[in-house]
Amino acid sequence: MPLVRRLNQAGITRLIEFLDSLNTTSPQGVPSGILADAATSDPVELAIEVETRTFGSRFAAAQYLSDRFVAGGLENAELDVGLWTWLALFYFEELCPSGTGGRRKPGERARWIPDVHNFQRYYRHLLAGPFRIYRAHRDEPSRALALLWGPLDKPGEIVEQLASRQELVTNRDIMECATRLYIDPANNRPKRGAGGKGAGSPRRLADVLNQFDVTWDLYSVTTDGLMALLPREFDRFARESGAAASA
């Protein structure tokens, strides 16, 4: 298994050139060589090995990387831009699979190079985002399954609406509330309609929580308390989780 490294500025510039080329009629090949090249990457102080593998979900990737970093003694990985950029390229095949005609759609640059000083954009990184959520709930990561269930290349509507606010992501009861509402415990996948944008949707939950935040200290409200406070539009999701919501 290779040792984790960091892409330096030259490596990041090369990666950007490659990503930009994917949006043209002359896409370049994946520049895997820059991962080990001393001109484009630097060693990490600690010897941490990672294997080539397919994770299948944000949860699995975050769990694996958390375990590897903890075992290797790596701390404060969240702010290491070069490390996350290296990892994004290392796992590029799963993060940016080929679509129709073999074309890849890399999306915005924040998916590959984390904006560590802007949490609203940081969560969009395809590996650092789920890792940070997982680590915030490492005592019981399943409570954040609403933000971690999906495939790495398609974070989904629930992530888009809830993950950009750090005060929501780090709140245990809010994350458990979202998971109760939108994740079916029978298969750990979203309930029907959970990816929509209408009544009771994740977008509406974010709006309602913003309103609650004006009146209550959301860190003092329990999961059951939050479920009870939700408007009736959330009833169809709450009933499926065995908890009643009321106006």
N, C-alpha and C positions, 0 to 999 in steps of 0.2 A: 504494500500500500504506500502511496506517495505521502511525503510530509507536506503539511499545509504551508503555504508561502503567502506573501503579499505581492500584489501587483504594485509596482512603483509608478511614478508619473508617466514614464515612457510606456509601461505596460497598459495603463489606463487609456492613454492616448491611442494606442494600437487597438484596444478593444472598442473604443468609440468609433474608430474608422471602420472596423468590421461591422458593428451594429448599424452604422449609417449606410453601409453598402447594401444591407439587406432590404433597404427601401428603394433600391435602384434596380435597373435592369441587368446589372452586373454584380450580383452578390458574391462576396468573397467566401472562401472556405473558413471553417471555424479555426481560429489561430491558437490551437492547443499548445503549440510550441512555446508560446510566451509564458506559460505556467511555470516552467522550470528554467527558462533562460535567465542567466544572471543579469543580463542587460535590461530585462523587463520585469523582473520579480526579485524580491528579497526574502531571505529566510525569516521565519518566526523564531523568536528566542527559545521557545519550548518545542520539543519534538512531539508533534501531534499528527498522527496518521489518519487519513480518511480513505475510504474505499470507493471505487466506482460502483454505483448501484442505482437502482430506481426506487424512489421512496413511495410514490403513489399518493401522498397527501402532505399537506403542510404540517400536520401534527407529527407524522413519522419523521420528516426531515428535521424539524425543530428538536424532537426528542433525541434523534441520533447525534446531531451536532452538539446539543447540550451535554450529552453523555461523554462525547469525545473531548470536549473542552474541559469539563470537570475532571475527567480522568487525567488529562494532561496538565492540569493546574493553570489553565489560561483564564484570566479574569479580565473584566471590562472589555470583552470582545465586541460589545454593541457599538463602540465608537471607532472601531478599526476599519476604516474605509478600504484600505488595500486588501485586507484579509477577506472581507465580504465580496469584493469585486473579483478576487481570485476564485473564491468558492462558486460564485455565480457562473464564471466561465468553466470551471471544472465540471459543474453539473448542467452545462448548457443544454445538452440533448433533452433533458426532461423539462427544463425551464422554458425552452423555446423549440418545441417539436415541429417538424416539417408538416405543413398543411397541404392543401390542394396544389398539385403541380410541383411539390417539393419546396414551396416558398415558406419562409419563416417570418413571423411578425413579432419583432422584439419589443414593440411598444415603447413607452417613454423611458428616458435614460435612468430615471429614479428606480426602475425595476432592476437595474444592474449595478449602479453606483449609488450607495446609500447617502442620502442627505442627512448626516448625523446631527445637524444643528436645527433641523426642522422636522418635528415629529409628524406633522401632517403629511409630509412626503416620505419620511423614513419608513413608515409602515408599508409603503408600496414596494420596497425591495423584496424580491421574491424569496429570499432566504433570511435576511436579517429581520424582516418584519415578523414572520411567524416565530422565529427564534426569540425575539424580545417578548412577544406575548406569552410564549411557553414559559420563559424564565420568570416572568412576573407572577405566574401561577404554578411554579414548580412544585409546591406542596400538594397540589391537586390539579394538574393541567387539564383534566377532562372538563372542568367547569368552564373553560374557555373554548370548548369544542366548536361553538358557533362560529368562531373566527379561524379555526384550525382544521376543520374537516376536509376542505376542498383540495383539488389538485394544485400543484405549485404554480402552474402557468395560468390558472384562472381563479384568482382569489374569490371573486364573486361579490354579490350585492351586499351581503351581511358585513363583510370585511370593509367594503367601500363606505358604508354608512356609519360604522361603529369604531373602526380601528384608528381613525385619524385624530381622535381625541384621547390624549394620554390619561386623563382623569376617568374616562370610561373604561379603557383597556385595563387599567391597574385596579379597578374596583371589583373585588371578589363577588359581591352580591349582584352587581350589574351584569357581569359576565355569566354568572350562573343563571340569572333571570333570562338573558338572551338565549342561552343554550336550552333552557327549559321550554322557552317559547318556540324556537325554530328548529331544534334538532330532535328527530325521532329516536328515542333511546333503543328502539328495537333494531335499528340498523346504523345508527350514528350518522345519518344523512339528513338533509333538510326536509322538513315537512312540506307537503304540497302548498304552494303559494308563498313560501318563505322568501323566495327570491324576487317577489313582486315589489311594486311601488305604491300600492293602494293602502286601504285601511288595514291597520294591524301589521304593516310591513316593517322591516328594519329601518327604513327611512322615517316612518312615523314614530318608531320607538326612539330614534335619535332626537326627533323634534320634542317628543313628550319628556324625555329626560332633560333636555335643555330647559323646559318649563319648570320641571320639578326642582332643578338645581337652583332656581331663583328663590324657592321657598324652603327647601330642606337641605340639610347636610347629607348628601347621598352616601357618604361613607358611614353614616349612622343608621341607615335604613336596611333592614334585613331583606333577603331575597323574597321571603313570603310577604313582607311588607310592601315591597315594590310590586309584586304580582297583584296584590290587593288594590293598589293605587291606580293601576292601569285602567284606562277607559275601556268601555265595553267592546270597542272595535278589536281588541286583542283577545276576546273570549274564545274565538275559534282556534287560536293557537294554544291558549292556556288550558282549555279543556283537554286537549290531547296530551298534555303533560301531567294531568291529574290535579291541576291547581285551578281554582276558580278565580277569575278576575272580575272586578266590579267597578262601577263608575266612581 
